[in-house]
Amino acid sequence: MADDGYDLAHARFARPIALAAGLAAAAHHVAAAGRTVHSIAGFELRIPEPLTGSGFDSFNRDYVGRLKDMGLEVDGLLPAARTNVAAVVGGVPEPSVYAVSYTVSAAHAARAFVLSGVPEEEQGDAATMLSSIIRVLSSRLEEIGASWSDATAIQLYGVEDFQGQLVDHVLSRTGSAAVHGVHWFPSLPPIVGLKLEIDVRSAGLELVVKSSP
């Protein structure tokens, strides 16, 4: 959640950039916008394919180390949210950075936030999985003092046959944010066996970064 007096900018790269270079490109972009590295609120990553549990742990150790090297650690915590998925169309050959969210000054900003991607907590049909995800996201929104009506983007990752389930089990529960629809990425969550993931944000500025340093 951005502090009072700040909004969020969401910048996606025109093409995902390999992890090390992508994190550097994100830091460069943020600095060019006149913000410090501590303004970074979230990353969206792409990986070639879902990982086993041990593979995911190994990836996280490397990723956390890179964030610490960037100086993102604050009081022992890494506050940047994360979505990390494997695209089944338009995939990447190695772990890559797709987008970054960061705070920017704003005199009259609405509630600005970014939530990490949430996979299903319950197995079952699409309705069951979607409902379990929305329940978790709703709880997290309440925890930070925000609501679905504040959201400006809902992103869904999956390859399931939804057959209208998005309307009944997602958009019907997101209040006025439903006007923005759902951005669908044919992708899989980062751990083998999971099928769906959703993240949500409220950002006043949406950018496409067409080049990297």
Wavefront OBJ file of the C-alpha trace (Angstrom):
o trace
v 0.000 0.000 0.000
v 1.400 3.379 -1.008
v 1.700 5.998 1.727
v -0.540 9.060 1.714
v 0.591 11.506 -0.951
v 1.784 8.732 -3.260
v 0.306 6.718 -6.110
v 1.669 3.658 -7.892
v 3.111 3.452 -11.389
v 2.988 0.096 -13.174
v 5.599 -0.289 -15.909
v 5.749 -3.380 -18.086
v 8.579 -4.089 -20.459
v 7.615 -4.497 -24.102
v 9.444 -7.843 -23.908
v 10.457 -9.688 -20.713
v 14.113 -9.141 -19.775
v 16.304 -11.908 -18.308
v 16.260 -11.752 -14.508
v 19.581 -10.060 -13.668
v 19.317 -7.562 -16.519
v 15.595 -7.137 -15.882
v 16.061 -6.185 -12.232
v 18.778 -3.747 -13.294
v 16.467 -2.324 -15.981
v 13.704 -1.904 -13.410
v 16.042 -0.055 -11.046
v 17.258 2.122 -13.933
v 13.692 2.956 -14.965
v 12.716 3.857 -11.406
v 15.809 6.035 -11.001
v 15.057 7.781 -14.307
v 11.619 8.582 -12.904
v 13.323 10.321 -9.988
v 12.532 7.629 -7.446
v 14.809 5.554 -5.207
v 15.030 1.782 -5.291
v 12.955 1.672 -2.090
v 9.979 2.984 -4.061
v 9.686 -0.427 -5.769
v 6.466 -2.091 -4.613
v 6.309 -5.211 -6.746
v 7.721 -7.301 -9.576
v 6.026 -9.518 -12.147
v 8.247 -12.369 -13.274
v 8.104 -15.010 -15.986
v 9.758 -18.433 -15.800
v 10.100 -21.087 -18.538
v 7.986 -23.728 -16.783
v 6.502 -24.545 -13.358
v 9.015 -25.726 -10.760
v 9.060 -28.569 -8.274
v 8.908 -27.619 -4.611
v 12.679 -27.874 -4.242
v 13.225 -26.029 -7.521
v 10.952 -23.227 -6.320
v 12.869 -22.968 -3.034
v 16.136 -22.760 -4.959
v 14.732 -20.065 -7.250
v 13.552 -18.052 -4.255
v 16.940 -18.186 -2.546
v 18.586 -16.769 -5.660
v 15.837 -14.174 -6.146
v 15.941 -13.002 -2.531
v 19.710 -12.667 -2.771
v 19.362 -10.480 -5.839
v 16.800 -8.234 -4.131
v 19.089 -7.840 -1.128
v 21.958 -6.939 -3.451
v 19.713 -4.229 -4.938
v 19.245 -2.787 -1.456
v 15.548 -3.619 -1.217
v 15.764 -5.167 2.243
v 14.293 -2.942 4.968
v 14.559 -3.967 8.627
v 15.057 -7.579 7.576
v 12.018 -7.567 5.294
v 11.598 -7.544 1.517
v 8.397 -5.541 1.001
v 8.091 -5.925 -2.791
v 5.084 -8.009 -3.866
v 5.588 -10.650 -6.548
v 3.788 -12.579 -9.242
v 5.829 -15.363 -10.816
v 4.220 -17.456 -13.568
v 5.113 -19.651 -16.543
v 3.541 -18.467 -19.792
v 2.322 -21.256 -22.074
v 2.192 -18.867 -25.056
v 4.911 -16.260 -25.553
v 7.085 -17.894 -22.935
v 10.662 -17.120 -21.925
v 13.834 -19.261 -22.166
v 15.012 -18.199 -18.697
v 13.587 -16.426 -15.620
v 12.737 -12.874 -16.630
v 11.203 -9.617 -15.417
v 7.935 -8.620 -17.097
v 6.865 -5.586 -15.041
v 7.634 -3.455 -12.003
v 5.393 -1.328 -9.779
v 6.743 1.640 -7.813
v 5.495 4.662 -5.893
v 5.289 8.152 -7.369
v 4.314 11.439 -5.745
v 0.662 12.369 -6.175
v -1.241 15.142 -4.450
v -4.666 13.529 -4.580
v -4.085 9.814 -5.124
v -6.732 7.230 -4.341
v -5.704 4.129 -2.410
v -2.816 2.619 -4.365
v -1.621 -0.936 -3.785
v -0.297 -4.091 -5.379
v -0.969 -7.620 -4.129
v 1.176 -10.647 -4.911
v -0.288 -13.357 -7.104
v -2.441 -15.888 -5.230
v -2.917 -19.471 -6.497
v -5.875 -21.649 -5.608
v -6.104 -22.891 -2.028
v -8.710 -25.505 -2.938
v -8.544 -28.033 -5.750
v -11.641 -28.725 -7.822
v -13.397 -27.227 -10.794
v -12.751 -23.700 -12.020
v -15.520 -22.270 -9.830
v -14.036 -23.785 -6.671
v -10.500 -22.636 -7.445
v -11.516 -19.114 -8.464
v -13.669 -18.684 -5.373
v -10.825 -19.765 -3.089
v -8.469 -17.237 -4.722
v -10.944 -14.362 -4.497
v -11.554 -15.196 -0.839
v -7.834 -14.867 -0.060
v -7.419 -11.672 -2.066
v -10.493 -10.148 -0.412
v -9.001 -10.897 2.996
v -5.698 -9.298 2.037
v -7.432 -6.202 0.695
v -9.303 -5.858 3.972
v -6.050 -6.295 5.884
v -4.414 -3.330 4.151
v -7.515 -1.166 4.364
v -8.439 -1.333 0.675
v -11.342 -2.833 -1.244
v -12.110 -4.245 -4.662
v -13.646 -0.911 -5.649
v -10.146 0.617 -5.418
v -8.638 -1.834 -7.934
v -7.659 -0.702 -11.417
v -6.381 -4.036 -12.770
v -7.150 -7.700 -12.100
v -4.793 -10.172 -13.777
v -5.595 -13.861 -14.125
v -3.125 -16.607 -14.998
v -4.366 -20.018 -16.094
v -5.283 -22.268 -19.001
v -8.532 -23.682 -17.609
v -11.822 -23.675 -19.551
v -13.673 -21.058 -17.521
v -17.021 -21.231 -19.389
v -18.407 -18.053 -17.883
v -17.008 -18.710 -14.408
v -15.072 -15.435 -14.459
v -18.294 -13.463 -14.397
v -19.947 -15.496 -11.638
v -16.955 -16.105 -9.384
v -14.625 -13.151 -10.034
v -16.181 -10.055 -11.580
v -19.462 -10.341 -9.682
v -17.448 -10.106 -6.448
v -15.176 -7.197 -7.343
v -17.675 -4.338 -7.185
v -17.002 -1.360 -9.416
v -13.577 -2.774 -10.362
v -15.482 -5.100 -12.704
v -15.598 -2.212 -15.175
v -11.930 -2.948 -15.935
v -12.607 -6.603 -16.762
v -9.938 -9.265 -16.276
v -6.564 -9.313 -18.001
v -5.962 -12.954 -18.914
v -2.467 -14.393 -19.379
v -2.383 -18.041 -20.595
v 0.092 -19.106 -17.919
v 0.604 -21.489 -15.030
v 1.542 -20.731 -11.399
v 5.195 -21.310 -10.483
v 4.794 -24.696 -8.734
v 3.909 -27.943 -10.499
v 0.312 -28.976 -9.847
v -1.196 -25.526 -9.349
v -3.561 -24.323 -12.067
v -4.692 -20.750 -11.452
v -3.373 -17.498 -10.028
v -4.741 -13.960 -9.727
v -3.134 -10.688 -8.710
v -4.662 -7.244 -8.315
v -3.436 -3.660 -8.131
v -4.536 -0.052 -7.964
v -2.167 2.112 -9.980
v -2.791 5.585 -11.361
v -0.084 5.353 -14.010
v 0.318 2.511 -16.521
v 3.427 2.484 -18.723
v 5.098 0.358 -21.393
v 8.896 0.476 -21.362
v 10.041 -0.219 -24.912
v 13.774 -0.354 -24.292
v 16.225 -1.213 -21.533
v 19.598 0.379 -20.676
l 1 2 3 4 5 6 7 8 9 10 11 12 13 14 15 16 17 18 19 20 21 22 23 24 25 26 27 28 29 30 31 32 33 34 35 36 37 38 39 40 41 42 43 44 45 46 47 48 49 50 51 52 53 54 55 56 57 58 59 60 61 62 63 64 65 66 67 68 69 70 71 72 73 74 75 76 77 78 79 80 81 82 83 84 85 86 87 88 89 90 91 92 93 94 95 96 97 98 99 100 101 102 103 104 105 106 107 108 109 110 111 112 113 114 115 116 117 118 119 120 121 122 123 124 125 126 127 128 129 130 131 132 133 134 135 136 137 138 139 140 141 142 143 144 145 146 147 148 149 150 151 152 153 154 155 156 157 158 159 160 161 162 163 164 165 166 167 168 169 170 171 172 173 174 175 176 177 178 179 180 181 182 183 184 185 186 187 188 189 190 191 192 193 194 195 196 197 198 199 200 201 202 203 204 205 206 207 208 209 210 211 212 213
